[in-house]
Amino acid sequence: MDRVNALYLATSLRIPVALGWSALLTLLLLQGEADPVLDLGLPRGDNTLARELAFSTLHLLAFGATCACWFWALARAAKPRRALLAACVIAIAIGVSTELLQTYTLDRHASWLDLAANIGGAGLAAHIIQRRRLSG
């Protein structure tokens, strides 16, 4: 019986972890650059192509991690393919909404390149998860 309780506790903590990660990512993407809530120490500068590509790479990684985190959270509660689809949809929804909401911040702006990286990161993570976990 203790093993069943431990499994339930481990499963029930997964969704709060995924929600926490999603909230942190949303905060990081919507906070102002001039006066950030969480200062990551990222260098400020002109929006050159190299800087945009570097930040888009971070977006790709962050939304890949978001998709993977949500799959991990949902995998025990749903069939694997449904959990993966839901994880990908959640990650893309967060990516699209944060890019749209950046148009309402004072010193941030929406970027088509970032939006593509958000969607691409979620899609790439879903593809890797499907190949490694669901095919085998």
Residue pairs with C-beta under 8 A, 6 or more apart in sequence:
11 76
11 77
14 72
14 73
14 74
14 76
15 73
15 74
17 69
17 73
18 69
18 70
18 72
18 73
18 74
21 65
21 66
21 69
22 66
22 69
22 70
22 90
22 94
25 62
25 66
25 94
25 98
26 94
26 98
27 37
27 38
28 38
28 40
29 98
29 102
30 98
30 101
30 102
30 105
30 108
31 37
31 38
31 105
32 105
32 106
32 107
32 108
33 44
33 107
33 108
34 106
34 107
45 51
52 111
52 113
53 113
55 114
56 111
56 113
56 114
56 116
56 117
57 117
59 95
59 114
59 117
59 118
59 121
60 117
60 118
60 120
60 121
60 124
61 121
62 118
62 121
63 91
63 92
63 94
63 95
63 117
63 118
63 119
63 120
63 121
63 122
63 125
64 121
64 122
64 124
64 125
65 121
65 125
66 90
66 91
66 94
66 95
66 121
66 122
66 125
67 87
67 88
67 90
67 91
67 121
67 122
67 125
67 126
67 129
68 87
68 125
68 129
69 87
70 86
70 87
70 90
70 91
71 83
71 84
71 87
71 125
71 126
71 129
73 87
74 82
74 83
74 86
74 87
75 83
77 83
78 86
80 133
80 134
81 134
84 126
84 129
84 130
84 134
87 126
88 122
88 123
88 125
88 126
91 118
91 121
91 122
91 125
92 118
92 119
92 122
92 123
94 118
95 115
95 118
95 119
95 121
95 122
96 115
96 118
96 119
98 118
99 110
99 111
99 114
99 115
99 118
100 110
102 108
102 109
102 110
102 111
103 109
103 110
